[in-house]
Amino acid sequence: MSRLASGVVLVTAQEPPLDPDDPLAPRGEDVGMTATAFVSVSLDPPLVLVSLREGSRMDDLLDEQPLWAVSVLSESQRHIAGRFAMKGRVSDRLLFEDIPYTRGEASGAPLVGGALATLECRTEQHVPAGDHTLVIGRVLTARVPSADGKPLAYFRGRYRQLG
């Protein structure tokens, strides 16, 4: 499958607050994950699918948090893709520290500045598939914040640029 080129996205979500009944309780931490297994499933209703490694932090989080977001990365955002794909990485709080982002109105999740497109989603279904979980989400918002730029691609185990 390394011969199949794919786009690169950053999937983000916000952990639920520590005490959901207390409006003054601290918000949960932002979590991010680089994904190359992300596809459009349906236009009516608008559905997308992301494949998550079973037992990963994002898999566990999306099991309890139904709202999440996707930022379609541009070729100039390779450093973001690499940062959130690291194994044994530092806390996600530090990973987000110097990345410009806004918070999604529907999901509360980070949306990366300069992304080619951003989506906010609500989970419709979890489908176990081997050592992964396929998460199907209904698209709540879709925006094209940056009309310029080329997509970041992944092919034969490396990030690539088109053309």
PLY file of the C-alpha trace (Angstrom):
ply
format ascii 1.0
element vertex 163
property float x
property float y
property float z
element edge 162
property int vertex1
property int vertex2
end_header
0.00 0.00 0.00
3.03 2.27 0.18
2.60 2.71 -3.60
-0.74 4.47 -3.10
-0.24 8.22 -2.71
-2.47 9.92 -0.16
-3.11 13.34 1.28
-1.98 14.25 4.79
-4.29 15.67 7.45
-4.07 16.61 11.09
-6.95 15.17 13.12
-7.59 17.11 16.33
-9.95 16.91 19.28
-10.23 18.40 22.72
-10.40 16.16 25.76
-13.61 16.66 27.76
-13.25 18.90 30.84
-12.10 17.14 34.00
-15.46 17.88 35.63
-18.16 18.42 32.98
-20.64 19.58 35.66
-18.37 22.42 36.82
-18.24 25.34 34.33
-15.05 26.57 36.03
-13.24 23.25 35.68
-10.16 23.37 33.43
-10.68 22.40 29.81
-9.22 19.16 28.62
-5.98 19.08 26.65
-5.92 19.42 22.86
-4.86 16.22 21.09
-3.58 15.89 17.52
-2.62 13.07 15.19
-1.26 12.97 11.64
-3.31 10.74 9.35
-2.93 9.61 5.76
-5.93 7.24 5.80
-8.65 9.87 5.47
-11.37 9.85 2.80
-14.67 11.37 1.81
-17.42 8.75 2.19
-20.65 10.52 1.19
-21.89 13.89 0.00
-25.49 13.41 1.18
-25.19 13.32 4.10
-21.64 14.69 4.21
-19.53 11.93 5.79
-15.78 11.36 6.08
-13.72 8.45 7.44
-10.43 8.37 9.31
-8.55 5.21 10.24
-7.03 5.16 13.75
-4.63 2.63 15.22
-6.58 0.65 17.80
-5.69 1.75 21.32
-3.97 4.96 20.20
-4.60 8.11 22.17
-6.88 9.48 19.41
-8.79 6.19 19.18
-9.39 6.26 22.93
-10.34 9.95 22.89
-12.80 9.67 19.99
-14.41 6.77 21.81
-15.57 9.27 24.48
-15.49 12.61 22.60
-17.82 12.70 19.56
-16.57 16.06 18.21
-13.33 16.34 16.26
-11.72 18.29 13.44
-9.51 17.78 10.40
-7.03 20.21 8.83
-5.89 19.30 5.29
-2.18 20.14 5.33
-0.32 22.01 2.61
3.15 21.12 1.38
4.57 23.94 3.53
3.20 22.21 6.65
5.37 19.10 6.48
6.87 20.02 9.88
3.39 19.85 11.46
2.74 16.41 9.95
6.10 15.12 11.20
5.64 16.59 14.65
2.27 14.92 15.27
3.40 11.61 13.75
6.32 11.13 16.18
6.31 8.07 18.36
7.15 8.65 22.03
6.51 12.34 21.64
6.18 15.02 24.29
2.78 16.24 25.45
0.41 17.50 22.79
0.24 20.85 24.60
3.87 21.48 23.63
3.27 20.29 20.07
0.55 22.90 19.54
2.55 25.67 21.22
3.99 27.45 18.17
1.43 26.39 15.56
-1.10 29.05 14.57
-4.63 27.73 14.95
-8.18 28.77 15.66
-10.72 26.85 17.66
-13.61 25.30 15.75
-17.01 26.73 16.62
-18.77 23.35 16.42
-16.07 21.07 17.87
-13.84 23.29 20.01
-10.91 21.45 18.39
-7.86 23.22 16.93
-8.01 24.09 13.20
-4.53 24.69 11.79
-3.87 28.11 10.27
-2.82 27.96 6.63
-4.47 24.56 6.06
-5.91 24.00 2.59
-9.27 23.01 4.10
-10.75 22.43 7.54
-13.64 20.24 8.63
-15.42 19.80 11.92
-17.10 16.47 12.49
-19.33 14.52 14.85
-18.78 10.77 15.06
-21.56 8.71 13.50
-19.99 5.27 13.73
-16.95 3.31 14.94
-16.09 0.24 12.85
-13.46 -2.22 14.16
-11.16 -3.24 11.29
-8.21 -5.46 12.18
-5.73 -3.44 14.26
-7.51 -0.16 13.42
-10.79 1.57 14.11
-12.56 3.31 11.24
-14.27 6.43 12.56
-17.01 7.78 10.32
-17.91 11.39 11.01
-20.68 13.68 9.83
-19.23 16.95 8.57
-20.66 19.85 10.60
-18.58 22.64 9.05
-16.27 22.80 6.04
-14.10 25.76 5.14
-11.34 26.60 2.68
-9.27 29.12 4.66
-6.32 29.09 2.25
-7.05 28.89 -1.47
-3.33 29.01 -2.27
-0.83 26.23 -1.92
-0.40 22.63 -2.92
-1.30 19.58 -0.84
1.15 17.61 1.24
1.25 14.03 -0.02
2.53 10.76 1.45
4.07 8.13 -0.84
6.43 5.19 -0.23
6.90 6.08 3.42
7.81 9.74 2.90
6.11 13.12 2.69
6.14 14.40 -0.89
5.26 17.48 -2.87
3.24 17.39 -6.07
4.79 18.61 -9.30
0 1
1 2
2 3
3 4
4 5
5 6
6 7
7 8
8 9
9 10
10 11
11 12
12 13
13 14
14 15
15 16
16 17
17 18
18 19
19 20
20 21
21 22
22 23
23 24
24 25
25 26
26 27
27 28
28 29
29 30
30 31
31 32
32 33
33 34
34 35
35 36
36 37
37 38
38 39
39 40
40 41
41 42
42 43
43 44
44 45
45 46
46 47
47 48
48 49
49 50
50 51
51 52
52 53
53 54
54 55
55 56
56 57
57 58
58 59
59 60
60 61
61 62
62 63
63 64
64 65
65 66
66 67
67 68
68 69
69 70
70 71
71 72
72 73
73 74
74 75
75 76
76 77
77 78
78 79
79 80
80 81
81 82
82 83
83 84
84 85
85 86
86 87
87 88
88 89
89 90
90 91
91 92
92 93
93 94
94 95
95 96
96 97
97 98
98 99
99 100
100 101
101 102
102 103
103 104
104 105
105 106
106 107
107 108
108 109
109 110
110 111
111 112
112 113
113 114
114 115
115 116
116 117
117 118
118 119
119 120
120 121
121 122
122 123
123 124
124 125
125 126
126 127
127 128
128 129
129 130
130 131
131 132
132 133
133 134
134 135
135 136
136 137
137 138
138 139
139 140
140 141
141 142
142 143
143 144
144 145
145 146
146 147
147 148
148 149
149 150
150 151
151 152
152 153
153 154
154 155
155 156
156 157
157 158
158 159
159 160
160 161
161 162
